[in-house]
Amino acid sequence: MNDAIMTTTRPRTLLSGMLRQPIQDAKGNQIGVLADVIVRLGPEGYPAVTGLVARVGSTAVFVPAVNIEALDDDRVVLDTAKLDLRPFERRDGEVLLKEAVLGHRLIDVDNARLVRAYDVAIDSIPGGWVAAALDVHARPWYSRRGHGAHAFRDWKSFEALIGHEPSAAARSRFKRLRGLRPAQIADLIEAASSRERDDLFEHLHTDPELEADVIEELDDNDQAQVLKARDTADIAAVLSRMHADDVVDAILDLPQERRQPVLDALPPTQRRDVLRLMTYQDKTAGGLMGVEYLALGEDVTVQEARSAVRAADAQQPQSLAVVYVVDDTGRLAGSVDLVALLRADPAALLRDVAEAEPVSLVPTDDIIEVVNVMADYNLLSVPVVDDTEHILGVITVDDALEEAIPEDWRQRERRTRSS
């Protein structure tokens, strides 16, 4: 993990040391105490200090950054003795470091986990100050005063969860999280508190495709909780971007009275696929299969098959690991994996390069049979056929593993990714 102590030659002040320190005017007279530091988050770079919250008597007032002469661990010096004594009100885009960051959890983007901010390092730069680094390691009580060996890491390694942030700012900064896989973001959500989840989904809502991918990766209970809190149109919008087999599971986890309205709101083609899959029992080959697969005729050339794989960019990559070959009547006649397809003569016909009589399952086969067949034959996917050998769907190895891995194993893995 990237836990190295961050070093810098710039003058550095710690937020924990500054809080409740006196604020002095240019003559050294105390005019208040420091209550918080205000920064503005941007799409790139470090958050700039735009002002302070000063406590004057019982009132919190705003001190603009242009009036700050010095920021130290033991005092704050202003270049003026005049303060606007109107009560402080946070403006859009402003983040208070003590209120919104210190003691709160953030996303450690490098390590895809939630961590808690125990201190913020504020660096002096030409023209002002920036929040430059975070200490995300708890320290013993006896070392919390003074600098000590703080394990500070660059601010840019983290994503703050600021729910009140304007959507435009959230959208521009959220690109750092797009480097994580949907499953990793789903793990973060499953480890998050209710408030943290709200903040994460506020970010995700700016990217509907990614939001759907993440919801698709949530475990059943968390997915149901997220969807039940939304209205029918919003649920249908999310499900319309998901794969049909996952949509079936999501709809069946909704309350009975909400299922039909959501089904009615789905696009017609997807609704037809979902209704067909819903006729199969859970924990069976029929219940596990998806309807995305690539089946081509025996007289198709290898080159044409490669082109068909490239053109199927809307399908899951897992469903394209094997190309299925069907005869003139549509019956399953063979299969060829992607590696074999790449190695074969481009002019060869699929009937000549495909493996004849591929292993298949029927819809009523249970999960144990599914897993055993895929393990015994080292399959990345396996077709499910009807009694006339026509393909009904395909089970990919990721779907089989998801059903085979015990839930407590997945819970244990998630716990190790949060702190």
PETA-V792891 format. One record per pair of residues at least 12 apart in sequence whose ideal C-beta (glycine too) atoms are under 7 Angstrom apart, sorted by the first residue. I is the first residue (numbers start at 1). J is the second residue. D is the distance in Angstrom with one decimal. If there is no record, write none. Layout:
i-><I/I>
j-><J/J>
d-><D/D>
//
This chain:
i-><1/2/2/2/2/3/5/5/6/6/6/6/8/10/10/10/11/11/12/12/13/13/13/13/14/14/14/14/15/15/15/15/15/15/15/16/17/18/18/18/18/19/19/20/20/21/21/21/21/21/22/23/23/23/24/24/24/24/25/25/25/26/26/26/26/26/29/31/31/31/32/32/32/33/34/34/34/35/35/35/35/36/36/36/36/36/37/37/37/37/37/38/38/38/38/38/38/39/39/39/40/40/41/41/41/41/41/41/43/43/46/46/46/46/47/47/47/47/48/48/49/49/49/49/49/50/50/51/51/51/52/52/53/53/54/56/56/59/59/60/60/61/61/61/61/61/61/62/62/63/63/65/67/67/71/71/92/93/93/95/97/97/100/101/101/101/102/102/103/103/104/105/106/106/106/106/107/107/107/107/107/108/108/108/109/109/109/109/109/109/109/110/112/112/112/112/113/113/113/114/114/114/114/114/115/115/116/116/117/117/118/118/118/118/118/119/119/120/121/121/131/132/133/133/133/133/134/134/134/134/135/135/135/136/137/159/159/161/161/161/162/163/163/163/167/170/170/170/171/174/174/177/178/182/182/182/182/183/185/186/186/186/187/187/188/189/189/189/190/190/190/190/191/191/191/208/209/211/212/212/212/215/216/216/219/220/220/223/223/224/224/227/227/228/228/232/232/232/233/235/236/236/236/239/239/240/240/240/243/243/243/244/244/244/244/244/244/245/245/245/247/247/248/248/248/251/251/273/277/280/283/283/284/284/284/284/285/285/285/285/285/285/285/286/286/286/288/288/288/288/288/289/289/289/289/289/290/290/290/290/290/291/292/292/292/293/293/293/293/293/294/294/294/294/294/294/295/295/295/296/296/296/296/297/298/298/298/298/298/298/299/299/300/301/301/301/301/302/302/302/302/302/302/302/303/303/305/305/305/306/309/318/318/318/318/319/319/319/320/321/321/321/321/322/322/322/322/323/323/323/324/324/325/325/325/330/331/331/331/332/332/332/332/332/332/334/334/334/334/335/335/335/336/336/336/336/340/358/359/359/359/359/360/360/360/360/361/361/361/362/362/363/363/367/367/370/370/371/371/374/374/380/380/381/381/381/381/382/382>
j-><111/110/111/153/157/151/151/152/133/152/153/154/123/123/124/125/123/124/121/123/71/72/73/122/73/119/121/147/37/97/98/102/119/120/122/119/73/34/71/73/76/34/98/33/34/33/34/74/75/76/75/54/76/78/75/76/77/78/78/80/81/69/78/79/80/81/81/56/81/83/54/55/56/55/52/54/76/53/54/55/60/53/96/97/98/99/49/52/97/98/122/50/51/52/53/94/96/95/97/131/93/94/95/160/162/165/169/173/172/173/130/131/132/155/95/130/131/155/128/130/65/122/128/129/130/65/94/63/64/65/68/76/88/96/83/83/85/85/87/87/88/83/84/85/86/87/88/84/88/78/83/128/79/80/122/129/166/166/169/162/120/131/162/117/120/160/117/120/116/117/117/196/158/159/160/161/158/159/161/177/188/136/157/158/157/158/159/176/177/179/180/157/180/184/188/417/417/418/419/188/191/192/418/419/136/419/136/419/134/136/135/136/137/138/139/135/150/134/133/152/155/155/152/153/154/155/152/153/155/158/150/151/152/153/151/176/177/196/199/200/199/198/199/202/206/202/203/206/206/203/206/203/210/210/213/214/217/217/214/214/217/218/414/417/200/214/218/222/218/219/222/414/414/417/418/241/241/238/238/241/242/238/242/246/410/249/253/250/253/253/254/250/254/254/255/261/262/265/265/262/262/265/266/262/266/266/267/270/290/292/316/270/273/274/277/290/291/277/289/290/270/274/274/277/278/263/274/291/291/363/366/367/363/364/365/366/361/362/363/365/370/384/395/363/364/384/370/395/399/400/403/384/392/393/394/395/319/393/394/396/399/393/315/316/319/319/324/391/393/394/308/309/312/320/323/324/324/326/391/308/323/325/350/326/325/327/333/349/350/351/349/351/350/346/347/348/349/341/344/345/346/348/350/353/346/347/323/341/350/341/323/381/396/397/398/381/394/396/338/337/338/380/381/335/337/380/381/335/336/341/383/391/350/351/354/390/388/389/390/358/360/383/385/389/391/354/355/356/358/354/355/358/350/353/354/355/353/383/373/377/379/382/382/383/384/385/373/382/384/384/385/384/392/403/404/395/400/400/404/397/400/396/397/394/395/396/397/394/395>
d-><5.1/4.6/6.8/7.0/6.7/6.2/5.2/6.2/5.0/4.4/5.5/5.6/6.4/4.4/5.9/6.6/6.8/4.2/5.3/5.4/5.2/6.1/5.7/4.8/6.3/5.4/6.0/6.6/6.3/5.6/6.8/6.2/6.0/4.1/6.3/4.8/3.6/5.5/6.7/6.2/7.0/5.9/6.1/5.4/6.5/6.7/5.3/5.8/5.6/6.3/5.6/5.3/4.5/6.5/5.9/7.0/5.2/7.0/5.5/6.5/3.9/6.9/6.8/5.5/6.9/6.9/6.9/6.7/6.5/6.5/4.0/5.6/4.2/4.9/6.1/6.5/5.4/4.4/6.4/4.4/5.7/4.0/4.6/6.5/4.4/5.9/6.1/5.9/4.6/7.0/6.8/5.3/4.4/6.5/6.5/5.3/5.9/5.3/6.2/5.2/5.5/6.1/5.8/7.0/7.0/6.8/6.2/6.3/3.7/5.5/3.8/6.1/5.3/5.5/6.9/6.3/4.5/7.0/6.1/5.5/5.4/6.7/6.1/4.1/6.5/5.2/6.7/5.7/5.0/5.2/6.9/6.8/5.4/6.7/6.8/6.7/6.6/6.6/5.8/6.4/4.5/5.6/6.2/5.6/6.8/6.9/5.5/6.3/4.7/6.7/6.6/5.9/5.6/5.2/6.4/5.9/5.4/5.9/6.1/5.6/5.3/6.4/5.8/5.2/6.1/6.0/5.9/6.4/6.9/6.8/6.1/6.2/4.5/6.3/5.2/6.4/6.3/4.1/6.9/6.8/6.2/7.0/6.6/6.0/6.1/6.4/5.6/5.4/6.5/6.9/7.0/5.1/5.5/4.2/7.0/6.7/4.6/5.8/6.6/6.1/5.7/6.5/4.8/6.7/4.2/5.6/6.4/7.0/5.2/6.1/4.9/6.6/6.7/6.0/6.7/4.0/6.4/6.0/4.1/5.3/5.8/5.7/4.0/6.1/5.8/5.7/6.6/6.0/6.1/5.9/4.7/6.1/5.3/6.6/4.6/5.7/5.7/5.5/3.8/6.7/6.8/5.8/4.3/5.7/6.2/6.4/5.3/6.0/4.1/4.7/6.1/6.8/6.7/6.7/3.9/4.7/5.0/4.6/4.8/5.2/3.7/5.0/5.4/5.5/6.6/6.9/6.6/6.8/6.6/6.5/5.3/5.4/5.7/6.4/3.6/6.5/6.0/6.7/5.2/3.5/5.4/5.8/5.0/5.1/6.8/6.7/5.7/6.0/6.7/3.9/6.8/6.2/6.5/6.5/7.0/4.8/5.7/5.7/6.3/5.2/5.6/3.5/5.6/6.9/6.3/6.1/5.7/6.3/5.7/6.4/6.5/6.2/4.1/5.4/5.9/6.4/5.1/6.0/6.5/4.2/7.0/5.2/5.6/4.8/5.4/6.5/7.0/4.9/6.9/5.4/6.4/5.0/6.3/5.8/6.4/5.8/4.3/6.6/5.5/4.2/5.5/4.9/6.3/3.1/6.9/6.4/6.3/5.0/5.5/6.8/6.4/4.6/6.6/3.3/6.0/5.0/6.5/5.7/6.1/6.9/7.0/5.1/4.7/5.9/4.5/5.4/6.3/6.8/7.0/4.0/6.2/6.6/5.8/5.9/5.2/6.8/4.4/5.1/5.9/6.2/6.1/6.3/6.1/6.4/5.7/6.0/6.0/6.7/5.7/3.8/5.8/6.9/5.1/6.8/6.0/6.8/6.1/6.1/4.6/6.4/5.1/5.0/6.9/6.3/3.9/6.9/5.6/5.9/6.0/6.2/6.8/6.8/4.0/6.9/5.6/6.7/6.1/5.9/6.9/6.4/5.5/4.3/5.8/5.3/5.1/6.2/5.0/7.0/5.3/6.3/5.9/6.2/4.8/6.8/4.4/5.4/6.7/4.3/6.1/6.7/6.3/6.1/5.7/5.1/5.6/3.2/5.7/5.2/6.1/6.0/5.4/4.0/6.4/5.6/4.5/6.6/6.5/7.0/6.1/5.1/6.7/6.2/6.6/4.8/6.9/4.8/6.4/5.8/5.0/6.8/6.6/5.8/6.5/5.3/6.8/6.1/5.6/5.6/4.9/6.2/5.5/6.9/5.2/5.1/6.5/4.8/6.7/7.0/5.3>
//
